[in-house]
Amino acid sequence: MIELFHDPNYNFIGRRRWAYIISLIITLIGLASLAIRGLHYDIDFTGGTLVQLRFERPPSVATIRAGLSRIKLGESIIQQYGDPREYIVRMPLTSATSEELAKRMEGALKQEPSLGGFEIRRVEFVGPQVGKELQWQAVQAVLVGLIGILL
């Protein structure tokens, strides 16, 4: 039989103070990062527009972002959705309606020659009220989880 550990006698209890110190340092770094950077909520919590696109040939995220930057939406979240030719674009909440944003997006992406043809499969609006409800439910879920861990 292969012996991986020659002397498996480790002094975990004797080194617990080091574990406490390392855990405290990591926790403080996490809290400092949270205080400095803050929380960045996604469209699900802040509200916005979600557009699903299907392209004739697989594009790159950079190409889609370049097209969207023409209408000042280059900071939108762009994700591949299943098939390499399908993408979801999550745009922040603006004063424009979802349909207006979809038309502006379509015009901007048509100007990008390397994208080829595409179709807009769906356009959804997520209101900030729904986002507030999801945010509250997320906070409750974290609190219940912490209580469960403590128990």
N, CA, C and O atoms as a GROMACS GRO file, in nm:
protein
  604
    1MET      N    1   0.084  -0.119   0.000
    1MET     CA    2   0.000   0.000   0.000
    1MET      C    3   0.088   0.125   0.000
    1MET      O    4   0.194   0.128   0.063
    2ILE      N    5   0.044   0.227  -0.071
    2ILE     CA    6   0.121   0.352  -0.080
    2ILE      C    7   0.095   0.436   0.045
    2ILE      O    8  -0.020   0.460   0.083
    3GLU      N    9   0.202   0.480   0.106
    3GLU     CA   10   0.190   0.564   0.224
    3GLU      C   11   0.217   0.709   0.183
    3GLU      O   12   0.329   0.746   0.149
    4LEU      N   13   0.111   0.790   0.187
    4LEU     CA   14   0.124   0.930   0.145
    4LEU      C   15   0.182   1.018   0.255
    4LEU      O   16   0.262   1.107   0.228
    5PHE      N   17   0.141   0.993   0.377
    5PHE     CA   18   0.188   1.074   0.491
    5PHE      C   19   0.261   0.982   0.587
    5PHE      O   20   0.205   0.886   0.639
    6HIS      N   21   0.388   1.013   0.610
    6HIS     CA   22   0.469   0.927   0.696
    6HIS      C   23   0.434   0.945   0.843
    6HIS      O   24   0.430   0.848   0.918
    7ASP      N   25   0.410   1.067   0.883
    7ASP     CA   26   0.377   1.094   1.022
    7ASP      C   27   0.252   1.182   1.027
    7ASP      O   28   0.264   1.304   1.036
    8PRO      N   29   0.132   1.123   1.020
    8PRO     CA   30   0.008   1.203   1.012
    8PRO      C   31  -0.036   1.257   1.147
    8PRO      O   32  -0.156   1.259   1.177
    9ASN      N   33   0.054   1.301   1.226
    9ASN     CA   34   0.024   1.354   1.358
    9ASN      C   35   0.041   1.506   1.352
    9ASN      O   36   0.152   1.556   1.365
   10TYR      N   37  -0.069   1.579   1.331
   10TYR     CA   38  -0.064   1.724   1.317
   10TYR      C   39  -0.125   1.790   1.439
   10TYR      O   40  -0.223   1.740   1.495
   11ASN      N   41  -0.068   1.899   1.479
   11ASN     CA   42  -0.111   1.970   1.599
   11ASN      C   43  -0.207   2.084   1.558
   11ASN      O   44  -0.170   2.201   1.560
   12PHE      N   45  -0.331   2.048   1.521
   12PHE     CA   46  -0.429   2.147   1.478
   12PHE      C   47  -0.471   2.238   1.594
   12PHE      O   48  -0.482   2.359   1.576
   13ILE      N   49  -0.493   2.182   1.709
   13ILE     CA   50  -0.538   2.260   1.825
   13ILE      C   51  -0.429   2.358   1.869
   13ILE      O   52  -0.459   2.470   1.909
   14GLY      N   53  -0.306   2.317   1.863
   14GLY     CA   54  -0.197   2.405   1.903
   14GLY      C   55  -0.178   2.523   1.807
   14GLY      O   56  -0.127   2.627   1.847
   15ARG      N   57  -0.219   2.506   1.684
   15ARG     CA   58  -0.203   2.612   1.584
   15ARG      C   59  -0.334   2.687   1.557
   15ARG      O   60  -0.345   2.758   1.456
   16ARG      N   61  -0.431   2.673   1.644
   16ARG     CA   62  -0.562   2.736   1.622
   16ARG      C   63  -0.553   2.888   1.624
   16ARG      O   64  -0.630   2.955   1.554
   17ARG      N   65  -0.462   2.944   1.703
   17ARG     CA   66  -0.448   3.089   1.708
   17ARG      C   67  -0.407   3.146   1.572
   17ARG      O   68  -0.456   3.251   1.530
   18TRP      N   69  -0.317   3.075   1.503
   18TRP     CA   70  -0.279   3.117   1.368
   18TRP      C   71  -0.399   3.112   1.274
   18TRP      O   72  -0.417   3.200   1.190
   19ALA      N   73  -0.480   3.010   1.288
   19ALA     CA   74  -0.601   3.000   1.205
   19ALA      C   75  -0.696   3.114   1.235
   19ALA      O   76  -0.757   3.169   1.143
   20TYR      N   77  -0.711   3.151   1.362
   20TYR     CA   78  -0.795   3.265   1.399
   20TYR      C   79  -0.743   3.394   1.337
   20TYR      O   80  -0.820   3.474   1.282
   21ILE      N   81  -0.612   3.415   1.345
   21ILE     CA   82  -0.552   3.537   1.292
   21ILE      C   83  -0.570   3.544   1.140
   21ILE      O   84  -0.608   3.649   1.087
   22ILE      N   85  -0.543   3.435   1.070
   22ILE     CA   86  -0.558   3.433   0.924
   22ILE      C   87  -0.704   3.456   0.886
   22ILE      O   88  -0.731   3.531   0.792
   23SER      N   89  -0.798   3.393   0.957
   23SER     CA   90  -0.940   3.414   0.929
   23SER      C   91  -0.981   3.558   0.952
   23SER      O   92  -1.057   3.615   0.873
   24LEU      N   93  -0.932   3.619   1.058
   24LEU     CA   94  -0.962   3.758   1.089
   24LEU      C   95  -0.907   3.851   0.980
   24LEU      O   96  -0.975   3.945   0.939
   25ILE      N   97  -0.784   3.826   0.935
   25ILE     CA   98  -0.724   3.909   0.830
   25ILE      C   99  -0.804   3.899   0.700
   25ILE      O  100  -0.831   4.000   0.637
   26ILE      N  101  -0.841   3.778   0.661
   26ILE     CA  102  -0.919   3.760   0.538
   26ILE      C  103  -1.055   3.827   0.549
   26ILE      O  104  -1.102   3.888   0.453
   27THR      N  105  -1.119   3.817   0.665
   27THR     CA  106  -1.248   3.882   0.686
   27THR      C  107  -1.235   4.034   0.679
   27THR      O  108  -1.318   4.100   0.617
   28LEU      N  109  -1.131   4.089   0.740
   28LEU     CA  110  -1.110   4.234   0.736
   28LEU      C  111  -1.080   4.283   0.595
   28LEU      O  112  -1.126   4.391   0.556
   29ILE      N  113  -1.005   4.206   0.518
   29ILE     CA  114  -0.978   4.243   0.379
   29ILE      C  115  -1.109   4.244   0.299
   29ILE      O  116  -1.132   4.335   0.219
   30GLY      N  117  -1.194   4.144   0.321
   30GLY     CA  118  -1.323   4.139   0.253
   30GLY      C  119  -1.412   4.257   0.289
   30GLY      O  120  -1.475   4.317   0.202
   31LEU      N  121  -1.418   4.290   0.419
   31LEU     CA  122  -1.501   4.404   0.462
   31LEU      C  123  -1.446   4.537   0.409
   31LEU      O  124  -1.523   4.624   0.371
   32ALA      N  125  -1.314   4.552   0.407
   32ALA     CA  126  -1.254   4.674   0.352
   32ALA      C  127  -1.285   4.686   0.203
   32ALA      O  128  -1.317   4.795   0.154
   33SER      N  129  -1.275   4.577   0.132
   33SER     CA  130  -1.308   4.578  -0.010
   33SER      C  131  -1.454   4.617  -0.032
   33SER      O  132  -1.485   4.694  -0.123
   34LEU      N  133  -1.542   4.564   0.050
   34LEU     CA  134  -1.684   4.597   0.040
   34LEU      C  135  -1.708   4.745   0.070
   34LEU      O  136  -1.788   4.810   0.004
   35ALA      N  137  -1.636   4.798   0.170
   35ALA     CA  138  -1.652   4.939   0.206
   35ALA      C  139  -1.598   5.032   0.097
   35ALA      O  140  -1.656   5.137   0.071
   36ILE      N  141  -1.488   4.994   0.035
   36ILE     CA  142  -1.426   5.079  -0.067
   36ILE      C  143  -1.501   5.070  -0.200
   36ILE      O  144  -1.537   5.172  -0.258
   37ARG      N  145  -1.525   4.950  -0.246
   37ARG     CA  146  -1.587   4.931  -0.378
   37ARG      C  147  -1.738   4.937  -0.373
   37ARG      O  148  -1.802   4.974  -0.472
   38GLY      N  149  -1.797   4.901  -0.262
   38GLY     CA  150  -1.943   4.898  -0.252
   38GLY      C  151  -2.001   4.780  -0.326
   38GLY      O  152  -1.928   4.696  -0.381
   39LEU      N  153  -2.132   4.773  -0.327
   39LEU     CA  154  -2.201   4.666  -0.398
   39LEU      C  155  -2.241   4.713  -0.537
   39LEU      O  156  -2.289   4.825  -0.552
   40HIS      N  157  -2.221   4.630  -0.636
   40HIS     CA  158  -2.260   4.662  -0.772
   40HIS      C  159  -2.372   4.565  -0.811
   40HIS      O  160  -2.348   4.448  -0.840
   41TYR      N  161  -2.494   4.616  -0.809
   41TYR     CA  162  -2.609   4.533  -0.838
   41TYR      C  163  -2.629   4.515  -0.987
   41TYR      O  164  -2.602   4.606  -1.066
   42ASP      N  165  -2.676   4.398  -1.025
   42ASP     CA  166  -2.705   4.367  -1.164
   42ASP      C  167  -2.845   4.418  -1.200
   42ASP      O  168  -2.914   4.474  -1.115
   43ILE      N  169  -2.884   4.399  -1.323
   43ILE     CA  170  -3.014   4.444  -1.372
   43ILE      C  171  -3.129   4.384  -1.292
   43ILE      O  172  -3.235   4.445  -1.280
   44ASP      N  173  -3.108   4.264  -1.238
   44ASP     CA  174  -3.213   4.199  -1.161
   44ASP      C  175  -3.252   4.279  -1.038
   44ASP      O  176  -3.366   4.272  -0.994
   45PHE      N  177  -3.158   4.356  -0.984
   45PHE     CA  178  -3.184   4.433  -0.862
   45PHE      C  179  -3.210   4.581  -0.889
   45PHE      O  180  -3.280   4.646  -0.812
   46THR      N  181  -3.153   4.636  -0.996
   46THR     CA  182  -3.167   4.780  -1.021
   46THR      C  183  -3.270   4.814  -1.126
   46THR      O  184  -3.314   4.928  -1.135
   47GLY      N  185  -3.308   4.717  -1.206
   47GLY     CA  186  -3.400   4.742  -1.316
   47GLY      C  187  -3.323   4.772  -1.444
   47GLY      O  188  -3.208   4.815  -1.439
   48GLY      N  189  -3.386   4.748  -1.557
   48GLY     CA  190  -3.321   4.772  -1.685
   48GLY      C  191  -3.387   4.691  -1.794
   48GLY      O  192  -3.500   4.645  -1.779
   49THR      N  193  -3.317   4.676  -1.904
   49THR     CA  194  -3.370   4.605  -2.020
   49THR      C  195  -3.279   4.489  -2.055
   49THR      O  196  -3.157   4.502  -2.051
   50LEU      N  197  -3.340   4.376  -2.089
   50LEU     CA  198  -3.269   4.257  -2.130
   50LEU      C  199  -3.308   4.227  -2.274
   50LEU      O  200  -3.427   4.218  -2.306
   51VAL      N  201  -3.208   4.212  -2.363
   51VAL     CA  202  -3.233   4.184  -2.504
   51VAL      C  203  -3.158   4.058  -2.543
   51VAL      O  204  -3.038   4.045  -2.517
   52GLN      N  205  -3.231   3.964  -2.605
   52GLN     CA  206  -3.168   3.841  -2.653
   52GLN      C  207  -3.150   3.851  -2.804
   52GLN      O  208  -3.245   3.880  -2.877
   53LEU      N  209  -3.027   3.828  -2.850
   53LEU     CA  210  -2.992   3.840  -2.992
   53LEU      C  211  -2.944   3.706  -3.045
   53LEU      O  212  -2.880   3.630  -2.973
   54ARG      N  213  -2.976   3.677  -3.173
   54ARG     CA  214  -2.923   3.558  -3.241
   54ARG      C  215  -2.857   3.605  -3.370
   54ARG      O  216  -2.921   3.669  -3.454
   55PHE      N  217  -2.729   3.573  -3.386
   55PHE     CA  218  -2.651   3.615  -3.500
   55PHE      C  219  -2.641   3.502  -3.603
   55PHE      O  220  -2.659   3.385  -3.569
   56GLU      N  221  -2.612   3.538  -3.728
   56GLU     CA  222  -2.595   3.437  -3.833
   56GLU      C  223  -2.468   3.356  -3.810
   56GLU      O  224  -2.465   3.235  -3.833
   57ARG      N  225  -2.362   3.423  -3.763
   57ARG     CA  226  -2.237   3.354  -3.731
   57ARG      C  227  -2.189   3.405  -3.595
   57ARG      O  228  -2.219   3.518  -3.556
   58PRO      N  229  -2.115   3.322  -3.522
   58PRO     CA  230  -2.074   3.360  -3.387
   58PRO      C  231  -1.987   3.486  -3.385
   58PRO      O  232  -1.880   3.487  -3.446
   59PRO      N  233  -2.030   3.591  -3.316
   59PRO     CA  234  -1.948   3.712  -3.303
   59PRO      C  235  -1.867   3.707  -3.174
   59PRO      O  236  -1.885   3.618  -3.092
   60SER      N  237  -1.780   3.803  -3.157
   60SER     CA  238  -1.708   3.816  -3.030
   60SER      C  239  -1.779   3.920  -2.945
   60SER      O  240  -1.850   4.007  -2.996
   61VAL      N  241  -1.760   3.910  -2.815
   61VAL     CA  242  -1.820   4.007  -2.723
   61VAL      C  243  -1.765   4.147  -2.751
   61VAL      O  244  -1.838   4.246  -2.741
   62ALA      N  245  -1.637   4.155  -2.786
   62ALA     CA  246  -1.576   4.285  -2.815
   62ALA      C  247  -1.642   4.352  -2.935
   62ALA      O  248  -1.658   4.474  -2.936
   63THR      N  249  -1.680   4.273  -3.035
   63THR     CA  250  -1.745   4.330  -3.154
   63THR      C  251  -1.883   4.383  -3.118
   63THR      O  252  -1.922   4.491  -3.163
   64ILE      N  253  -1.957   4.308  -3.038
   64ILE     CA  254  -2.090   4.353  -2.995
   64ILE      C  255  -2.075   4.480  -2.911
   64ILE      O  256  -2.151   4.575  -2.928
   65ARG      N  257  -1.977   4.480  -2.820
   65ARG     CA  258  -1.956   4.597  -2.734
   65ARG      C  259  -1.917   4.720  -2.817
   65ARG      O  260  -1.959   4.831  -2.785
   66ALA      N  261  -1.839   4.700  -2.922
   66ALA     CA  262  -1.800   4.812  -3.009
   66ALA      C  263  -1.925   4.871  -3.076
   66ALA      O  264  -1.937   4.993  -3.088
   67GLY      N  265  -2.015   4.785  -3.120
   67GLY     CA  266  -2.139   4.834  -3.181
   67GLY      C  267  -2.225   4.909  -3.081
   67GLY      O  268  -2.283   5.012  -3.114
   68LEU      N  269  -2.233   4.858  -2.958
   68LEU     CA  270  -2.316   4.923  -2.856
   68LEU      C  271  -2.254   5.052  -2.806
   68LEU      O  272  -2.326   5.141  -2.759
   69SER      N  273  -2.123   5.065  -2.814
   69SER     CA  274  -2.059   5.188  -2.767
   69SER      C  275  -2.098   5.308  -2.854
   69SER      O  276  -2.084   5.422  -2.810
   70ARG      N  277  -2.145   5.283  -2.976
   70ARG     CA  278  -2.192   5.392  -3.062
   70ARG      C  279  -2.312   5.464  -3.001
   70ARG      O  280  -2.331   5.584  -3.023
   71ILE      N  281  -2.392   5.391  -2.925
   71ILE     CA  282  -2.510   5.452  -2.863
   71ILE      C  283  -2.492   5.465  -2.712
   71ILE      O  284  -2.588   5.474  -2.636
   72LYS      N  285  -2.365   5.466  -2.670
   72LYS     CA  286  -2.328   5.484  -2.529
   72LYS      C  287  -2.384   5.375  -2.438
   72LYS      O  288  -2.424   5.402  -2.324
   73LEU      N  289  -2.388   5.252  -2.489
   73LEU     CA  290  -2.429   5.137  -2.408
   73LEU      C  291  -2.319   5.030  -2.405
   73LEU      O  292  -2.346   4.912  -2.385
   74GLY      N  293  -2.194   5.074  -2.425
   74GLY     CA  294  -2.082   4.982  -2.427
   74GLY      C  295  -2.053   4.917  -2.294
   74GLY      O  296  -1.983   4.815  -2.288
   75GLU      N  297  -2.105   4.973  -2.186
   75GLU     CA  298  -2.084   4.916  -2.052
   75GLU      C  299  -2.189   4.811  -2.017
   75GLU      O  300  -2.190   4.759  -1.905
   76SER      N  301  -2.276   4.779  -2.110
   76SER     CA  302  -2.379   4.678  -2.086
   76SER      C  303  -2.315   4.542  -2.063
   76SER      O  304  -2.202   4.517  -2.106
   77ILE      N  305  -2.386   4.455  -1.994
   77ILE     CA  306  -2.337   4.320  -1.969
   77ILE      C  307  -2.377   4.233  -2.087
   77ILE      O  308  -2.495   4.223  -2.121
   78ILE      N  309  -2.279   4.170  -2.150
   78ILE     CA  310  -2.302   4.088  -2.268
   78ILE      C  311  -2.260   3.946  -2.235
   78ILE      O  312  -2.146   3.922  -2.195
   79GLN      N  313  -2.353   3.851  -2.250
   79GLN     CA  314  -2.325   3.712  -2.216
   79GLN      C  315  -2.369   3.620  -2.329
   79GLN      O  316  -2.473   3.642  -2.391
   80GLN      N  317  -2.288   3.517  -2.354
   80GLN     CA  318  -2.330   3.415  -2.448
   80GLN      C  319  -2.443   3.336  -2.384
   80GLN      O  320  -2.441   3.310  -2.264
   81TYR      N  321  -2.541   3.299  -2.464
   81TYR     CA  322  -2.661   3.233  -2.411
   81TYR      C  323  -2.681   3.102  -2.484
   81TYR      O  324  -2.748   3.097  -2.588
   82GLY      N  325  -2.624   2.994  -2.430
   82GLY     CA  326  -2.639   2.862  -2.491
   82GLY      C  327  -2.557   2.849  -2.618
   82GLY      O  328  -2.436   2.825  -2.612
   83ASP      N  329  -2.620   2.864  -2.732
   83ASP     CA  330  -2.558   2.854  -2.864
   83ASP      C  331  -2.454   2.965  -2.880
   83ASP      O  332  -2.478   3.076  -2.834
   84PRO      N  333  -2.339   2.938  -2.943
   84PRO     CA  334  -2.237   3.043  -2.962
   84PRO      C  335  -2.286   3.162  -3.046
   84PRO      O  336  -2.220   3.266  -3.050
   85ARG      N  337  -2.400   3.147  -3.112
   85ARG     CA  338  -2.452   3.258  -3.192
   85ARG      C  339  -2.556   3.341  -3.117
   85ARG      O  340  -2.604   3.441  -3.169
   86GLU      N  341  -2.591   3.299  -2.995
   86GLU     CA  342  -2.692   3.372  -2.918
   86GLU      C  343  -2.627   3.444  -2.800
   86GLU      O  344  -2.540   3.391  -2.731
   87TYR      N  345  -2.673   3.566  -2.781
   87TYR     CA  346  -2.622   3.649  -2.672
   87TYR      C  347  -2.736   3.720  -2.602
   87TYR      O  348  -2.841   3.748  -2.661
   88ILE      N  349  -2.714   3.748  -2.476
   88ILE     CA  350  -2.806   3.830  -2.398
   88ILE      C  351  -2.732   3.958  -2.360
   88ILE      O  352  -2.618   3.953  -2.313
   89VAL      N  353  -2.796   4.071  -2.382
   89VAL     CA  354  -2.739   4.201  -2.348
   89VAL      C  355  -2.826   4.260  -2.238
   89VAL      O  356  -2.946   4.278  -2.255
   90ARG      N  357  -2.764   4.291  -2.124
   90ARG     CA  358  -2.835   4.352  -2.010
   90ARG      C  359  -2.794   4.498  -2.002
   90ARG      O  360  -2.677   4.531  -1.981
   91MET      N  361  -2.893   4.585  -2.020
   91MET     CA  362  -2.866   4.729  -2.020
   91MET      C  363  -2.926   4.792  -1.896
   91MET      O  364  -3.032   4.751  -1.851
   92PRO      N  365  -2.860   4.892  -1.840
   92PRO     CA  366  -2.911   4.957  -1.719
   92PRO      C  367  -3.040   5.034  -1.748
   92PRO      O  368  -3.074   5.062  -1.862
   93LEU      N  369  -3.107   5.068  -1.640
   93LEU     CA  370  -3.232   5.142  -1.648
   93LEU      C  371  -3.207   5.281  -1.704
   93LEU      O  372  -3.120   5.354  -1.656
   94THR      N  373  -3.284   5.318  -1.807
   94THR     CA  374  -3.275   5.451  -1.867
   94THR      C  375  -3.415   5.508  -1.881
   94THR      O  376  -3.513   5.442  -1.849
   95SER      N  377  -3.423   5.632  -1.928
   95SER     CA  378  -3.554   5.694  -1.946
   95SER      C  379  -3.624   5.642  -2.072
   95SER      O  380  -3.745   5.660  -2.086
   96ALA      N  381  -3.550   5.579  -2.163
   96ALA     CA  382  -3.609   5.525  -2.285
   96ALA      C  383  -3.682   5.395  -2.256
   96ALA      O  384  -3.647   5.322  -2.163
   97THR      N  385  -3.784   5.365  -2.335
   97THR     CA  386  -3.857   5.239  -2.319
   97THR      C  387  -3.773   5.124  -2.374
   97THR      O  388  -3.674   5.146  -2.445
   98SER      N  389  -3.814   5.003  -2.342
   98SER     CA  390  -3.741   4.885  -2.388
   98SER      C  391  -3.742   4.876  -2.540
   98SER      O  392  -3.641   4.840  -2.601
   99GLU      N  393  -3.856   4.909  -2.602
   99GLU     CA  394  -3.866   4.902  -2.747
   99GLU      C  395  -3.775   5.004  -2.814
   99GLU      O  396  -3.712   4.975  -2.916
  100GLU      N  397  -3.767   5.126  -2.757
  100GLU     CA  398  -3.678   5.229  -2.812
  100GLU      C  399  -3.532   5.184  -2.802
  100GLU      O  400  -3.455   5.202  -2.896
  101LEU      N  401  -3.496   5.126  -2.689
  101LEU     CA  402  -3.359   5.077  -2.672
  101LEU      C  403  -3.328   4.966  -2.772
  101LEU      O  404  -3.220   4.963  -2.829
  102ALA      N  405  -3.425   4.876  -2.793
  102ALA     CA  406  -3.404   4.766  -2.888
  102ALA      C  407  -3.384   4.821  -3.029
  102ALA      O  408  -3.300   4.770  -3.103
  103LYS      N  409  -3.460   4.923  -3.068
  103LYS     CA  410  -3.445   4.982  -3.202
  103LYS      C  411  -3.310   5.053  -3.215
  103LYS      O  412  -3.243   5.042  -3.318
  104ARG      N  413  -3.270   5.126  -3.110
  104ARG     CA  414  -3.140   5.193  -3.112
  104ARG      C  415  -3.027   5.090  -3.120
  104ARG      O  416  -2.929   5.110  -3.192
  105MET      N  417  -3.042   4.982  -3.046
  105MET     CA  418  -2.942   4.876  -3.046
  105MET      C  419  -2.934   4.811  -3.184
  105MET      O  420  -2.825   4.785  -3.235
  106GLU      N  421  -3.047   4.786  -3.243
  106GLU     CA  422  -3.050   4.724  -3.375
  106GLU      C  423  -2.980   4.812  -3.478
  106GLU      O  424  -2.901   4.764  -3.559
  107GLY      N  425  -3.008   4.942  -3.473
  107GLY     CA  426  -2.942   5.035  -3.566
  107GLY      C  427  -2.792   5.041  -3.545
  107GLY      O  428  -2.716   5.045  -3.642
  108ALA      N  429  -2.748   5.041  -3.421
  108ALA     CA  430  -2.605   5.048  -3.391
  108ALA      C  431  -2.533   4.920  -3.433
  108ALA      O  432  -2.422   4.926  -3.486
  109LEU      N  433  -2.596   4.804  -3.410
  109LEU     CA  434  -2.530   4.678  -3.445
  109LEU      C  435  -2.529   4.655  -3.596
  109LEU      O  436  -2.440   4.587  -3.647
  110LYS      N  437  -2.627   4.709  -3.667
  110LYS     CA  438  -2.628   4.696  -3.814
  110LYS      C  439  -2.513   4.773  -3.876
  110LYS      O  440  -2.468   4.740  -3.986
  111GLN      N  441  -2.464   4.876  -3.808
  111GLN     CA  442  -2.351   4.955  -3.859
  111GLN      C  443  -2.218   4.882  -3.841
  111GLN      O  444  -2.116   4.923  -3.897
  112GLU      N  445  -2.219   4.775  -3.762
  112GLU     CA  446  -2.096   4.698  -3.738
  112GLU      C  447  -2.087   4.590  -3.846
  112GLU      O  448  -2.159   4.490  -3.836
  113PRO      N  449  -2.002   4.606  -3.948
  113PRO     CA  450  -2.002   4.514  -4.062
  113PRO      C  451  -1.960   4.371  -4.028
  113PRO      O  452  -2.005   4.277  -4.094
  114SER      N  453  -1.876   4.353  -3.929
  114SER     CA  454  -1.826   4.219  -3.898
  114SER      C  455  -1.929   4.132  -3.827
  114SER      O  456  -1.908   4.012  -3.813
  115LEU      N  457  -2.040   4.191  -3.781
  115LEU     CA  458  -2.142   4.112  -3.712
  115LEU      C  459  -2.229   4.034  -3.808
  115LEU      O  460  -2.279   3.927  -3.772
  116GLY      N  461  -2.249   4.082  -3.926
  116GLY     CA  462  -2.338   4.014  -4.021
  116GLY      C  463  -2.483   4.034  -3.980
  116GLY      O  464  -2.517   4.131  -3.914
  117GLY      N  465  -2.566   3.941  -4.020
  117GLY     CA  466  -2.708   3.952  -3.988
  117GLY      C  467  -2.738   3.901  -3.848
  117GLY      O  468  -2.666   3.818  -3.793
  118PHE      N  469  -2.846   3.952  -3.792
  118PHE     CA  470  -2.889   3.909  -3.659
  118PHE      C  471  -3.038   3.937  -3.644
  118PHE      O  472  -3.097   4.012  -3.722
  119GLU      N  473  -3.096   3.876  -3.545
  119GLU     CA  474  -3.235   3.903  -3.513
  119GLU      C  475  -3.249   3.921  -3.362
  119GLU      O  476  -3.176   3.862  -3.283
  120ILE      N  477  -3.344   4.004  -3.325
  120ILE     CA  478  -3.373   4.025  -3.183
  120ILE      C  479  -3.481   3.925  -3.145
  120ILE      O  480  -3.592   3.931  -3.198
  121ARG      N  481  -3.448   3.835  -3.056
  121ARG     CA  482  -3.541   3.729  -3.017
  121ARG      C  483  -3.641   3.774  -2.912
  121ARG      O  484  -3.759   3.739  -2.920
  122ARG      N  485  -3.595   3.849  -2.813
  122ARG     CA  486  -3.687   3.897  -2.709
  122ARG      C  487  -3.631   4.023  -2.645
  122ARG      O  488  -3.510   4.046  -2.642
  123VAL      N  489  -3.723   4.102  -2.594
  123VAL     CA  490  -3.689   4.224  -2.522
  123VAL      C  491  -3.773   4.223  -2.395
  123VAL      O  492  -3.896   4.216  -2.402
  124GLU      N  493  -3.708   4.231  -2.280
  124GLU     CA  494  -3.779   4.230  -2.151
  124GLU      C  495  -3.737   4.351  -2.069
  124GLU      O  496  -3.622   4.394  -2.072
  125PHE      N  497  -3.833   4.403  -1.996
  125PHE     CA  498  -3.806   4.514  -1.906
  125PHE      C  499  -3.817   4.462  -1.763
  125PHE      O  500  -3.914   4.395  -1.727
  126VAL      N  501  -3.717   4.494  -1.682
  126VAL     CA  502  -3.719   4.459  -1.540
  126VAL      C  503  -3.728   4.591  -1.464
  126VAL      O  504  -3.635   4.672  -1.466
  127GLY      N  505  -3.839   4.611  -1.397
  127GLY     CA  506  -3.860   4.736  -1.325
  127GLY      C  507  -3.784   4.742  -1.195
  127GLY      O  508  -3.750   4.638  -1.138
  128PRO      N  509  -3.756   4.862  -1.146
  128PRO     CA  510  -3.682   4.873  -1.020
  128PRO      C  511  -3.762   4.822  -0.900
  128PRO      O  512  -3.702   4.784  -0.800
  129GLN      N  513  -3.894   4.821  -0.908
  129GLN     CA  514  -3.974   4.769  -0.797
  129GLN      C  515  -3.950   4.620  -0.781
  129GLN      O  516  -3.934   4.570  -0.670
  130VAL      N  517  -3.949   4.548  -0.894
  130VAL     CA  518  -3.918   4.406  -0.889
  130VAL      C  519  -3.777   4.387  -0.833
  130VAL      O  520  -3.752   4.294  -0.756
  131GLY      N  521  -3.687   4.476  -0.872
  131GLY     CA  522  -3.549   4.469  -0.822
  131GLY      C  523  -3.541   4.488  -0.672
  131GLY      O  524  -3.464   4.419  -0.605
  132LYS      N  525  -3.620   4.580  -0.617
  132LYS     CA  526  -3.621   4.601  -0.471
  132LYS      C  527  -3.671   4.476  -0.399
  132LYS      O  528  -3.618   4.438  -0.294
  133GLU      N  529  -3.774   4.412  -0.455
  133GLU     CA  530  -3.826   4.290  -0.394
  133GLU      C  531  -3.721   4.180  -0.396
  133GLU      O  532  -3.703   4.109  -0.297
  134LEU      N  533  -3.651   4.164  -0.509
  134LEU     CA  534  -3.546   4.064  -0.518
  134LEU      C  535  -3.431   4.095  -0.422
  134LEU      O  536  -3.374   4.005  -0.362
  135GLN      N  537  -3.399   4.223  -0.408
  135GLN     CA  538  -3.291   4.263  -0.318
  135GLN      C  539  -3.328   4.226  -0.174
  135GLN      O  540  -3.245   4.173  -0.100
  136TRP      N  541  -3.451   4.253  -0.134
  136TRP     CA  542  -3.496   4.220   0.001
  136TRP      C  543  -3.496   4.069   0.023
  136TRP      O  544  -3.456   4.022   0.129
  137GLN      N  545  -3.540   3.993  -0.077
  137GLN     CA  546  -3.540   3.848  -0.066
  137GLN      C  547  -3.397   3.793  -0.057
  137GLN      O  548  -3.372   3.697   0.015
  138ALA      N  549  -3.304   3.855  -0.128
  138ALA     CA  550  -3.164   3.812  -0.121
  138ALA      C  551  -3.106   3.838   0.018
  138ALA      O  552  -3.035   3.754   0.072
  139VAL      N  553  -3.137   3.953   0.075
  139VAL     CA  554  -3.090   3.985   0.210
  139VAL      C  555  -3.148   3.885   0.310
  139VAL      O  556  -3.076   3.836   0.397
  140GLN      N  557  -3.276   3.854   0.297
  140GLN     CA  558  -3.338   3.756   0.386
  140GLN      C  559  -3.273   3.619   0.371
  140GLN      O  560  -3.250   3.550   0.471
  141ALA      N  561  -3.243   3.579   0.249
  141ALA     CA  562  -3.181   3.449   0.225
  141ALA      C  563  -3.042   3.442   0.290
  141ALA      O  564  -3.005   3.340   0.347
  142VAL      N  565  -2.966   3.551   0.279
  142VAL     CA  566  -2.833   3.554   0.342
  142VAL      C  567  -2.845   3.546   0.493
  142VAL      O  568  -2.770   3.473   0.557
  143LEU      N  569  -2.939   3.620   0.551
  143LEU     CA  570  -2.958   3.618   0.698
  143LEU      C  571  -3.000   3.480   0.746
  143LEU      O  572  -2.948   3.431   0.846
  144VAL      N  573  -3.094   3.417   0.676
  144VAL     CA  574  -3.136   3.281   0.713
  144VAL      C  575  -3.020   3.185   0.702
  144VAL      O  576  -3.002   3.097   0.787
  145GLY      N  577  -2.939   3.200   0.595
  145GLY     CA  578  -2.822   3.115   0.580
  145GLY      C  579  -2.722   3.132   0.692
  145GLY      O  580  -2.666   3.033   0.741
  146LEU      N  581  -2.697   3.257   0.734
  146LEU     CA  582  -2.604   3.283   0.844
  146LEU      C  583  -2.656   3.223   0.975
  146LEU      O  584  -2.579   3.167   1.053
  147ILE      N  585  -2.786   3.236   0.998
  147ILE     CA  586  -2.844   3.178   1.120
  147ILE      C  587  -2.831   3.027   1.116
  147ILE      O  588  -2.801   2.964   1.217
  148GLY      N  589  -2.854   2.969   0.999
  148GLY     CA  590  -2.839   2.823   0.985
  148GLY      C  591  -2.697   2.780   1.012
  148GLY      O  592  -2.675   2.677   1.076
  149ILE      N  593  -2.600   2.856   0.964
  149ILE     CA  594  -2.459   2.820   0.986
  149ILE      C  595  -2.425   2.832   1.134
  149ILE      O  596  -2.354   2.747   1.189
  150LEU      N  597  -2.477   2.937   1.200
  150LEU     CA  598  -2.450   2.954   1.343
  150LEU      C  599  -2.509   2.838   1.426
  150LEU      O  600  -2.449   2.792   1.523
  151LEU      N  601  -2.627   2.795   1.385
  151LEU     CA  602  -2.689   2.684   1.457
  151LEU      C  603  -2.609   2.557   1.438
  151LEU      O  604  -2.645   2.452   1.491
   0.00000   0.00000   0.00000
